[in-house]
Amino acid sequence: MTIALLLLAWSTGRVDGRDAGVTKAREFVLVDARGATRARWFVDEEGAATLSIRDTRSNPILTVSVEPHGHARVALLDPSGNDRLVLGLDNHGPSLRMGPSDESVAIELACGSETGSKKADSLLLRLDDGRGVSQELGFKPGQSTFHSLMSGKKRRISLTVDRKKVPRVEVADGRSTGELVPK
């Protein structure tokens, strides 16, 4: 009987007629009428706080997490649990990544600071074919760049317009690099 009264007091948030004010747990699990897990709110082994919302078969569909060092992430997942759309925020700034479940192609957009400034000073758009070839278009104050990258993130073609508005073309084959800069 005492245990039942304590459970009742805990569930209503009242102890001895007073408002307890705080409920503590390492994990909360929300289930539907059939007992299927529809949401989990937990802190994992690495210290990331995560809210996972699930479909009727208990597959994660939406996750919101904050890592111990403060990086935040919102992800929409397909029924197999693969990230399809990810919105992130880290020390460099916000980013958005979209792609199919098989990681064959992806589009990534990032805005941030390479200098550590609180003000964003760069924008990057990356298109990835999933087989090691990607295209990057970047913007910084007074500078624009385009890079075509092959496996291993080695630049093969770079087109740059620097702060002085001087265009530059760089071509590399993995062994040597050629550069064209107008006089």
QUIRACOR-V660018 format. One record per backbone hydrogen bond with DSSP energy under -1.0 kcal/mol. NH is the residue of the N-H (numbers start at 0). CO is the residue of the C=O. If there is no record, write none. Layout:
nh:NH co:CO
nh:NH co:CO
This chain:
nh:4 co:0
nh:5 co:1
nh:6 co:2
nh:7 co:3
nh:8 co:4
nh:9 co:5
nh:10 co:6
nh:11 co:7
nh:13 co:8
nh:14 co:17
nh:17 co:14
nh:19 co:12
nh:27 co:40
nh:29 co:38
nh:31 co:35
nh:34 co:31
nh:37 co:29
nh:38 co:29
nh:39 co:51
nh:40 co:27
nh:41 co:49
nh:42 co:25
nh:43 co:47
nh:46 co:43
nh:48 co:65
nh:49 co:41
nh:50 co:63
nh:51 co:39
nh:52 co:61
nh:53 co:37
nh:54 co:58
nh:57 co:54
nh:60 co:52
nh:61 co:52
nh:62 co:74
nh:63 co:50
nh:64 co:72
nh:65 co:48
nh:66 co:70
nh:69 co:66
nh:71 co:88
nh:72 co:64
nh:73 co:86
nh:74 co:62
nh:75 co:84
nh:76 co:60
nh:77 co:81
nh:80 co:77
nh:83 co:75
nh:84 co:75
nh:85 co:96
nh:86 co:73
nh:87 co:94
nh:88 co:71
nh:89 co:92
nh:94 co:87
nh:95 co:108
nh:96 co:85
nh:97 co:106
nh:98 co:83
nh:102 co:99
nh:105 co:127
nh:106 co:97
nh:107 co:125
nh:108 co:95
nh:109 co:123
nh:110 co:93
nh:111 co:121
nh:112 co:91
nh:120 co:111
nh:121 co:111
nh:122 co:138
nh:123 co:109
nh:124 co:136
nh:125 co:107
nh:126 co:134
nh:127 co:105
nh:128 co:132
nh:133 co:148
nh:134 co:126
nh:135 co:146
nh:136 co:124
nh:137 co:144
nh:138 co:122
nh:139 co:142
nh:142 co:139
nh:143 co:160
nh:144 co:137
nh:145 co:158
nh:146 co:135
nh:147 co:156
nh:148 co:133
nh:149 co:153
nh:152 co:149
nh:155 co:147
nh:156 co:147
nh:157 co:169
nh:158 co:145
nh:159 co:167
nh:160 co:143
nh:161 co:165
nh:164 co:161
nh:167 co:159
nh:168 co:179
nh:169 co:157
nh:170 co:177
nh:171 co:155
nh:172 co:175
nh:177 co:170
nh:179 co:168
